[in-house]
């Protein structure tokens, strides 16, 4: 009855099924593993953040390059602020309020400049009334302490990372964005100062890229469910095709064909099928 399983068509179906189901299960498990890794990373970051608040600040050179382990650690750097290249980073949210960052480059004693987010101000970076509240950076030689951050990716946090920004504004905090704005080298990292001047609010450190429980982490969880559903769908379709083929083989073995089936329509359609006669004398 099941000789149809030996036909080339069913060989192809079986091979596809045998390959597709393990592949879907593997991809689902892989996506689930990525989500679990993000959960563990989130827990580690919380622990590291608590430890970083209590730990002493370290020299910037000892924490570079920035990794998931050093991101958020307290760093210190000494130098002079470049007062001619102070920048505003628009469309930044803090405590559910819209505002902008105040970023000033610190010409360090060790060479490359370090972008320092000196604080956050509410309002619009395009408004003169709001930007008038920005305090001038300290003059002279200073030592800055803040949480170390890695460069942002283009388009992060929904910020306008493309062109069209007015002079004096920056869409993404990164060395690539600053290379055409200043005539000197810039570190591929930045810090958020722990103390802010004037009306500014200190900016808390953000999670390192590709870590923590962000939207991308829950996308991994959604992909996990999708791959497992695909595996179930492949198995369901195989079972459905097998059942239909087995029923057709059984009918063929009993001599039942579509033309001789009891409910088969006539040659011209359902109207030509044999009609049951009513008993004699029936109304």
SESENU-326130 format. One record per residue (C-alpha): chain; x, y, z; residue number from 0. Coordinates in Angstrom, 3 decimals, padded with zeros to 6 digits. Layout:
+--------+----------+----------+----------+-----+
| chaine |       c1 |       c2 |       c3 | num |
+--------+----------+----------+----------+-----+
|      A |        X |        Y |        Z | NUM |
...
+--------+----------+----------+----------+-----+
***
This chain:
+--------+----------+----------+----------+-----+
| chaine |       c1 |       c2 |       c3 | num |
+--------+----------+----------+----------+-----+
|      A |  000.000 |  000.000 |  000.000 |   0 |
|      A |  002.862 |  002.352 |  000.770 |   1 |
|      A |  004.900 |  001.626 | -002.332 |   2 |
|      A |  004.317 |  005.229 | -003.383 |   3 |
|      A |  006.987 |  006.156 | -000.821 |   4 |
|      A |  009.574 |  004.675 | -003.215 |   5 |
|      A |  008.638 |  006.946 | -006.115 |   6 |
|      A |  011.029 |  009.797 | -007.064 |   7 |
|      A |  008.411 |  012.353 | -006.033 |   8 |
|      A |  008.184 |  010.970 | -002.517 |   9 |
|      A |  011.937 |  010.538 | -002.273 |  10 |
|      A |  012.229 |  014.287 | -002.871 |  11 |
|      A |  009.468 |  015.040 | -000.326 |  12 |
|      A |  011.057 |  012.815 |  002.308 |  13 |
|      A |  014.535 |  014.228 |  001.802 |  14 |
|      A |  013.193 |  017.771 |  002.044 |  15 |
|      A |  011.312 |  016.900 |  005.245 |  16 |
|      A |  014.268 |  015.142 |  006.848 |  17 |
|      A |  016.489 |  018.156 |  006.107 |  18 |
|      A |  013.988 |  020.963 |  006.801 |  19 |
|      A |  012.790 |  019.868 |  010.243 |  20 |
|      A |  016.256 |  019.576 |  011.870 |  21 |
|      A |  017.294 |  022.827 |  010.182 |  22 |
|      A |  014.275 |  024.685 |  011.588 |  23 |
|      A |  014.862 |  023.206 |  015.052 |  24 |
|      A |  018.533 |  024.162 |  014.893 |  25 |
|      A |  017.742 |  027.749 |  013.861 |  26 |
|      A |  015.082 |  028.038 |  016.553 |  27 |
|      A |  017.505 |  026.750 |  019.197 |  28 |
|      A |  020.182 |  029.133 |  017.936 |  29 |
|      A |  017.859 |  032.134 |  018.188 |  30 |
|      A |  016.773 |  031.011 |  021.667 |  31 |
|      A |  020.431 |  030.750 |  022.658 |  32 |
|      A |  021.032 |  034.303 |  021.447 |  33 |
|      A |  018.112 |  035.547 |  023.533 |  34 |
|      A |  019.414 |  033.719 |  026.612 |  35 |
|      A |  022.847 |  035.243 |  025.999 |  36 |
|      A |  021.274 |  038.706 |  025.917 |  37 |
|      A |  019.456 |  037.972 |  029.185 |  38 |
|      A |  022.713 |  036.878 |  030.827 |  39 |
|      A |  024.459 |  039.945 |  029.391 |  40 |
|      A |  021.734 |  042.174 |  030.819 |  41 |
|      A |  022.189 |  040.661 |  034.273 |  42 |
|      A |  025.959 |  041.036 |  034.054 |  43 |
|      A |  025.597 |  044.667 |  033.015 |  44 |
|      A |  023.371 |  045.385 |  035.983 |  45 |
|      A |  025.934 |  043.809 |  038.281 |  46 |
|      A |  028.799 |  045.657 |  036.592 |  47 |
|      A |  026.890 |  048.944 |  036.770 |  48 |
|      A |  026.437 |  048.516 |  040.510 |  49 |
|      A |  030.127 |  047.652 |  040.900 |  50 |
|      A |  031.194 |  050.534 |  038.631 |  51 |
|      A |  029.374 |  053.081 |  040.781 |  52 |
|      A |  031.364 |  051.907 |  043.795 |  53 |
|      A |  034.688 |  051.268 |  042.023 |  54 |
|      A |  037.337 |  053.908 |  041.641 |  55 |
|      A |  037.773 |  055.572 |  038.264 |  56 |
|      A |  040.548 |  054.229 |  036.031 |  57 |
|      A |  042.710 |  056.031 |  033.476 |  58 |
|      A |  041.128 |  056.104 |  030.030 |  59 |
|      A |  044.126 |  054.385 |  028.388 |  60 |
|      A |  043.611 |  051.310 |  030.600 |  61 |
|      A |  040.004 |  050.832 |  029.410 |  62 |
|      A |  040.512 |  051.140 |  025.665 |  63 |
|      A |  039.363 |  049.742 |  023.329 |  64 |
|      A |  035.799 |  049.700 |  024.615 |  65 |
|      A |  034.276 |  046.242 |  025.044 |  66 |
|      A |  031.118 |  044.919 |  026.675 |  67 |
|      A |  033.201 |  044.472 |  029.845 |  68 |
|      A |  034.629 |  048.012 |  029.936 |  69 |
|      A |  031.508 |  049.809 |  028.662 |  70 |
|      A |  030.001 |  051.787 |  031.526 |  71 |
|      A |  033.171 |  051.719 |  033.633 |  72 |
|      A |  034.313 |  054.986 |  035.207 |  73 |
|      A |  037.211 |  056.549 |  033.351 |  74 |
|      A |  039.311 |  059.652 |  033.899 |  75 |
|      A |  041.051 |  061.798 |  031.318 |  76 |
|      A |  042.956 |  065.064 |  031.577 |  77 |
|      A |  043.361 |  067.847 |  029.066 |  78 |
|      A |  041.765 |  071.044 |  027.807 |  79 |
|      A |  038.302 |  071.486 |  026.346 |  80 |
|      A |  038.097 |  072.632 |  022.731 |  81 |
|      A |  035.763 |  075.587 |  023.187 |  82 |
|      A |  035.585 |  076.220 |  019.440 |  83 |
|      A |  034.014 |  072.851 |  018.640 |  84 |
|      A |  031.219 |  072.434 |  021.166 |  85 |
|      A |  028.362 |  070.431 |  019.615 |  86 |
|      A |  024.730 |  069.671 |  020.385 |  87 |
|      A |  023.266 |  066.188 |  019.859 |  88 |
|      A |  019.507 |  066.635 |  019.229 |  89 |
|      A |  016.524 |  064.375 |  019.878 |  90 |
|      A |  017.760 |  062.721 |  023.041 |  91 |
|      A |  015.275 |  061.513 |  025.649 |  92 |
|      A |  015.920 |  061.483 |  029.379 |  93 |
|      A |  013.235 |  060.537 |  031.907 |  94 |
|      A |  010.626 |  060.610 |  029.118 |  95 |
|      A |  011.513 |  064.217 |  028.304 |  96 |
|      A |  012.852 |  065.399 |  024.940 |  97 |
|      A |  016.078 |  067.327 |  024.849 |  98 |
|      A |  019.657 |  067.337 |  023.595 |  99 |
|      A |  023.161 |  066.438 |  024.712 | 100 |
|      A |  025.941 |  068.989 |  025.107 | 101 |
|      A |  029.147 |  067.466 |  023.720 | 102 |
|      A |  032.580 |  069.027 |  024.004 | 103 |
|      A |  035.861 |  067.561 |  022.800 | 104 |
|      A |  038.588 |  067.186 |  025.400 | 105 |
|      A |  042.077 |  067.592 |  023.919 | 106 |
|      A |  043.758 |  065.008 |  026.123 | 107 |
|      A |  047.369 |  065.010 |  027.199 | 108 |
|      A |  047.884 |  061.663 |  025.458 | 109 |
|      A |  047.022 |  062.631 |  021.892 | 110 |
|      A |  043.561 |  061.979 |  020.479 | 111 |
|      A |  040.618 |  064.071 |  021.624 | 112 |
|      A |  037.889 |  062.485 |  023.739 | 113 |
|      A |  034.217 |  063.380 |  023.127 | 114 |
|      A |  032.658 |  064.257 |  026.475 | 115 |
|      A |  028.892 |  064.519 |  026.939 | 116 |
|      A |  028.897 |  067.180 |  029.618 | 117 |
|      A |  025.162 |  066.871 |  030.233 | 118 |
|      A |  021.594 |  066.966 |  028.934 | 119 |
|      A |  019.239 |  069.898 |  028.581 | 120 |
|      A |  015.485 |  069.818 |  027.879 | 121 |
|      A |  014.144 |  071.547 |  024.815 | 122 |
|      A |  014.987 |  071.834 |  021.148 | 123 |
|      A |  018.535 |  072.070 |  019.852 | 124 |
|      A |  017.219 |  074.337 |  017.064 | 125 |
|      A |  015.755 |  076.827 |  019.531 | 126 |
|      A |  017.937 |  079.764 |  020.518 | 127 |
|      A |  016.053 |  080.117 |  023.794 | 128 |
|      A |  016.946 |  076.530 |  024.756 | 129 |
|      A |  020.532 |  076.585 |  023.495 | 130 |
|      A |  021.169 |  079.834 |  025.376 | 131 |
|      A |  021.073 |  077.759 |  028.578 | 132 |
|      A |  024.158 |  075.780 |  027.521 | 133 |
|      A |  027.000 |  076.674 |  029.903 | 134 |
|      A |  030.458 |  077.300 |  028.528 | 135 |
|      A |  033.007 |  074.534 |  029.104 | 136 |
|      A |  035.560 |  075.035 |  031.868 | 137 |
|      A |  038.714 |  076.814 |  030.812 | 138 |
|      A |  042.228 |  075.647 |  031.481 | 139 |
|      A |  043.537 |  072.184 |  032.266 | 140 |
|      A |  040.838 |  069.895 |  033.678 | 141 |
|      A |  040.387 |  066.260 |  034.714 | 142 |
|      A |  037.097 |  064.711 |  033.649 | 143 |
|      A |  035.505 |  061.616 |  035.151 | 144 |
|      A |  032.659 |  059.785 |  033.435 | 145 |
|      A |  031.175 |  056.512 |  032.250 | 146 |
|      A |  032.932 |  055.079 |  029.216 | 147 |
|      A |  030.779 |  054.448 |  026.140 | 148 |
|      A |  031.395 |  052.930 |  022.719 | 149 |
|      A |  030.678 |  054.761 |  019.485 | 150 |
|      A |  027.070 |  054.777 |  018.405 | 151 |
|      A |  025.857 |  053.100 |  015.240 | 152 |
|      A |  024.237 |  055.268 |  012.510 | 153 |
|      A |  020.554 |  055.808 |  013.139 | 154 |
|      A |  020.709 |  054.666 |  016.766 | 155 |
|      A |  017.903 |  055.792 |  019.059 | 156 |
|      A |  016.064 |  057.278 |  016.123 | 157 |
|      A |  018.419 |  060.245 |  015.955 | 158 |
|      A |  018.814 |  062.117 |  012.686 | 159 |
|      A |  022.097 |  060.583 |  011.625 | 160 |
|      A |  022.020 |  061.704 |  008.014 | 161 |
|      A |  022.603 |  065.082 |  006.449 | 162 |
|      A |  020.553 |  068.208 |  006.967 | 163 |
|      A |  021.659 |  068.990 |  010.522 | 164 |
|      A |  022.478 |  072.646 |  011.200 | 165 |
|      A |  026.029 |  073.687 |  011.925 | 166 |
|      A |  027.027 |  072.906 |  015.477 | 167 |
|      A |  024.892 |  069.768 |  015.730 | 168 |
|      A |  025.857 |  066.114 |  015.591 | 169 |
|      A |  023.567 |  063.178 |  014.790 | 170 |
|      A |  025.697 |  060.265 |  016.018 | 171 |
|      A |  028.487 |  060.270 |  018.585 | 172 |
|      A |  031.356 |  058.529 |  016.846 | 173 |
|      A |  034.813 |  059.200 |  015.491 | 174 |
|      A |  033.482 |  058.746 |  011.944 | 175 |
|      A |  030.972 |  061.564 |  012.486 | 176 |
|      A |  033.567 |  063.889 |  014.004 | 177 |
|      A |  036.423 |  063.295 |  011.580 | 178 |
|      A |  035.186 |  065.988 |  009.167 | 179 |
|      A |  034.296 |  068.477 |  011.901 | 180 |
|      A |  037.598 |  068.810 |  013.742 | 181 |
|      A |  041.189 |  069.057 |  012.442 | 182 |
|      A |  042.606 |  066.403 |  014.784 | 183 |
|      A |  042.176 |  062.748 |  015.704 | 184 |
|      A |  039.294 |  061.601 |  017.901 | 185 |
|      A |  039.017 |  058.546 |  020.130 | 186 |
|      A |  036.583 |  055.845 |  018.982 | 187 |
|      A |  034.854 |  056.157 |  022.356 | 188 |
|      A |  033.198 |  058.809 |  024.507 | 189 |
|      A |  032.252 |  059.399 |  028.131 | 190 |
|      A |  029.253 |  060.840 |  029.922 | 191 |
|      A |  030.431 |  063.157 |  032.685 | 192 |
|      A |  029.280 |  062.194 |  036.168 | 193 |
|      A |  028.888 |  065.858 |  037.114 | 194 |
|      A |  027.113 |  068.486 |  034.996 | 195 |
|      A |  027.509 |  072.248 |  035.053 | 196 |
|      A |  024.702 |  074.778 |  035.309 | 197 |
|      A |  021.185 |  073.557 |  034.483 | 198 |
|      A |  022.435 |  070.440 |  032.717 | 199 |
|      A |  021.590 |  066.934 |  033.941 | 200 |
|      A |  024.236 |  064.180 |  033.935 | 201 |
|      A |  023.561 |  061.527 |  031.302 | 202 |
|      A |  023.443 |  057.941 |  032.635 | 203 |
|      A |  025.556 |  055.374 |  030.751 | 204 |
|      A |  023.790 |  053.385 |  028.056 | 205 |
|      A |  024.022 |  049.649 |  027.488 | 206 |
|      A |  026.731 |  048.420 |  025.150 | 207 |
|      A |  025.610 |  047.726 |  021.560 | 208 |
|      A |  024.095 |  044.270 |  020.940 | 209 |
|      A |  023.627 |  043.602 |  024.634 | 210 |
|      A |  020.856 |  043.973 |  027.155 | 211 |
|      A |  017.121 |  043.430 |  026.817 | 212 |
|      A |  016.375 |  045.767 |  023.936 | 213 |
|      A |  014.014 |  045.329 |  020.987 | 214 |
|      A |  016.566 |  043.254 |  019.106 | 215 |
|      A |  016.713 |  040.753 |  021.966 | 216 |
|      A |  012.965 |  040.179 |  021.825 | 217 |
|      A |  013.211 |  039.865 |  018.048 | 218 |
|      A |  015.463 |  036.861 |  018.671 | 219 |
|      A |  012.739 |  035.403 |  020.874 | 220 |
|      A |  010.144 |  035.991 |  018.149 | 221 |
|      A |  012.352 |  034.315 |  015.545 | 222 |
|      A |  012.652 |  031.336 |  017.884 | 223 |
|      A |  008.893 |  030.823 |  017.801 | 224 |
|      A |  008.784 |  031.283 |  014.026 | 225 |
|      A |  011.381 |  028.576 |  013.369 | 226 |
|      A |  009.601 |  026.092 |  015.621 | 227 |
|      A |  006.319 |  026.876 |  013.858 | 228 |
|      A |  008.013 |  026.256 |  010.500 | 229 |
|      A |  009.177 |  022.847 |  011.735 | 230 |
|      A |  005.650 |  021.971 |  012.831 | 231 |
|      A |  004.219 |  023.176 |  009.523 | 232 |
|      A |  006.619 |  020.988 |  007.512 | 233 |
|      A |  005.644 |  017.945 |  009.585 | 234 |
|      A |  001.944 |  018.786 |  009.223 | 235 |
|      A |  002.177 |  019.092 |  005.441 | 236 |
|      A |  004.101 |  015.823 |  005.169 | 237 |
|      A |  001.450 |  014.014 |  007.224 | 238 |
|      A | -001.347 |  015.531 |  005.159 | 239 |
|      A |  000.259 |  014.535 |  001.857 | 240 |
|      A |  000.981 |  011.037 |  003.194 | 241 |
|      A | -002.627 |  010.582 |  004.303 | 242 |
|      A | -004.039 |  011.669 |  000.951 | 243 |
|      A | -001.613 |  009.430 | -000.945 | 244 |
|      A | -002.353 |  006.454 |  001.319 | 245 |
|      A | -006.113 |  006.896 |  000.846 | 246 |
|      A | -005.655 |  007.073 | -002.924 | 247 |
|      A | -003.516 |  003.883 | -002.875 | 248 |
|      A | -006.108 |  002.080 | -000.754 | 249 |
|      A | -008.942 |  003.045 | -003.078 | 250 |
|      A | -006.910 |  001.920 | -006.059 | 251 |
|      A | -006.254 | -001.449 | -004.392 | 252 |
|      A | -010.034 | -001.882 | -003.887 | 253 |
|      A | -010.704 | -001.046 | -007.526 | 254 |
|      A | -012.220 |  002.330 | -006.702 | 255 |
|      A | -011.330 |  005.054 | -009.145 | 256 |
|      A | -012.601 |  008.616 | -009.377 | 257 |
|      A | -014.868 |  007.555 | -012.261 | 258 |
|      A | -016.422 |  004.632 | -010.370 | 259 |
|      A | -016.716 |  006.274 | -006.972 | 260 |
|      A | -020.312 |  006.289 | -005.631 | 261 |
|      A | -020.391 |  010.050 | -005.329 | 262 |
|      A | -018.603 |  010.720 | -008.624 | 263 |
|      A | -020.412 |  013.262 | -010.871 | 264 |
|      A | -021.439 |  012.484 | -014.423 | 265 |
|      A | -019.369 |  013.465 | -017.462 | 266 |
|      A | -021.065 |  016.849 | -017.704 | 267 |
|      A | -020.972 |  017.700 | -014.015 | 268 |
|      A | -023.064 |  017.158 | -010.910 | 269 |
|      A | -026.404 |  017.494 | -012.798 | 270 |
|      A | -025.654 |  014.347 | -014.844 | 271 |
|      A | -024.922 |  012.161 | -011.807 | 272 |
|      A | -027.317 |  009.195 | -011.309 | 273 |
|      A | -030.431 |  010.308 | -009.435 | 274 |
|      A | -032.074 |  008.172 | -006.789 | 275 |
|      A | -035.603 |  007.217 | -007.787 | 276 |
|      A | -038.457 |  007.961 | -005.430 | 277 |
|      A | -040.574 |  004.999 | -004.310 | 278 |
|      A | -043.578 |  004.318 | -006.490 | 279 |
|      A | -046.520 |  006.429 | -005.540 | 280 |
|      A | -044.500 |  008.978 | -003.718 | 281 |
|      A | -045.672 |  012.534 | -004.142 | 282 |
+--------+----------+----------+----------+-----+
***
